[in-house]
């Protein structure tokens, strides 16, 4: 059986002493954590290790001895190190020695019962960077070529090693000026030097978080007040993207200011990602605000808004004049064309009058709206989206009018088409059923209801009036007449619906691009990406081993290196959730809605099923 000894690179030049670490019997592996130098008292070492075990909950013990021949002058020291196995009860006792004139190391195991080296057991020395392994977080391997069970087995073996080093931080948190009875060698043997600035920031962060928590709780109480739940305000708050984004950022601030400690690495990274995302968002918003208020750009923007609105209105009027004629050589229904054209022209006139009425206040409104950029670039983008929705409200009205009229004709034609085929729509079962009618139904109806009942049925069920032959013929005549009228009026209505639907889709696409940018800023794990770019070992997907030296009857020496996560996996793993303001319809559902004239709203409805 192969014995694997994980040895830290920082201890390769350490003085002779004893090895402390963890023995993993399931893997027949030993994870070396530090080297204890001479002189030391065995009782003090045992007491120190027991204190470490109580804090770290890891079975840390003395695993063997370490001999550095380059620094030793007495050859009898190796024999003394071997005799230490009788003091510290661990089996097998690992003896590692670094030869003086050779780069190869010797490693053997000593069984206390036989007191002889175990030659038949093969030893593999695996060097690892202790600092990188301690600071890194091991993720599940992303290799899909191997089986799932094999990947899970390898992940559990690596996790045991990573957790051993990561949970033994108390061994490495030594002060530079600490003169204790035990001298250790590990990656931080020189000790840590406390920073006054860092300590002051830690002390100041507690009252700052308490103040922020109080302010957020006060804002939450105001947002949940009854005054904001009345119909006009509740409707506006549910439809404005600015309110949704402010609520989303309020949740982020509550997560950051929470005094609850993160339970695992995922929660810690989520807090860090939210904090960095908020900082960058606010920084970009302040840059935008400084650009807007420099050189009176808001005044120039307000002065250019009225001419742009007039230009758009003139283009819409020209478009309606073109539709009221013979667009693309199409023969339209003259009466309906004139009615629809004048109706929409009147709406454009009302909208332009409203814009000119608001023109004296536009600069003041834009000046106050620009101040909201200090809350973040995403808030400013959401306000821009709402402003676009308000400025194009007349286009939305045109789209609703055209869609409702087109939808009415489509469903009327489909209902009359079922009439010709002897079908009817079953409202209870939500399906199309066949129905036959004959003269035998007349006596039954007259017997039970008389002519008054027939007249009421005729009024209530005129589209599906199949009682007996004369009325059936009358219904077919009326249905044919209505079908012909709707069919010949459909091209005119469909053309207006098509034009205003394209204009509405153009506005929705612009708003969708703005919200895509908002979602990108909200959900992008910037801290994880920066960590992957600067310190890739912090996000480990696995390890790879590189052969350093190999010689007959000498332990195989390997170097363990950390494989970082790919950028795509980092984004997928630590991506922040967003509120998804727009509904996610499939292309099939969207085309079906456009064909039948169903309204496409830029917001979600309660209870709406998404494809």
Secondary structure, DSSP 4 states (H G I P E B T S, - for coil): -EEEEEEEGGGTTPPSEEEEEEEETTTTEEEEEEEEESS--HHHHHHHHHHHHHHH-S-EEEEEEEEEGGG---TTHHHHHHHGGGTS--SSEEEEEE-SS-S-EEEEEEETTTTEE-TTSEEEEEEE-HHHHHH-EEPPP---SS-HHHHHHHHHHHHHHHHHHHTTHHHH--BTT---S--EESTTTT-B---HHHHHHHHHHHHHHHHHHHHHHHHHHHHTSGGGGSHHHHHHHHH-HHHHHHHHHHHHHHHHH--SPPSSHHHHHHHHHHHHHHHHHHHHHHHHHHHHTGGGHHHHHHHHHHHHHHHHHHHHHHHHHHHTS-GGG----HHHHHHHHHHHHHHHHHHHHHHHHHHHHHHHHHHHHHGGGGG-HHHHHHHHHHHHHHHTHHHHHHHHHHHHHHHHHHHHHHHHHHHHTTEEEETTTTEEEE----THHHHHHHHHTHHHHHHHHHHHSGGG--SSHHHHHHHHHHHHHHHHHHHHHHHHHHHHHHHHHHHHHHHHHHHHHHHHHHHHHHH--HHHHHHHHH-GGGEEEEEEEEEEE--TTS-EEEEEEEEEPPHHHHHHHHPPP----S----HHHHHHHHHHT----SS--TTPPP-
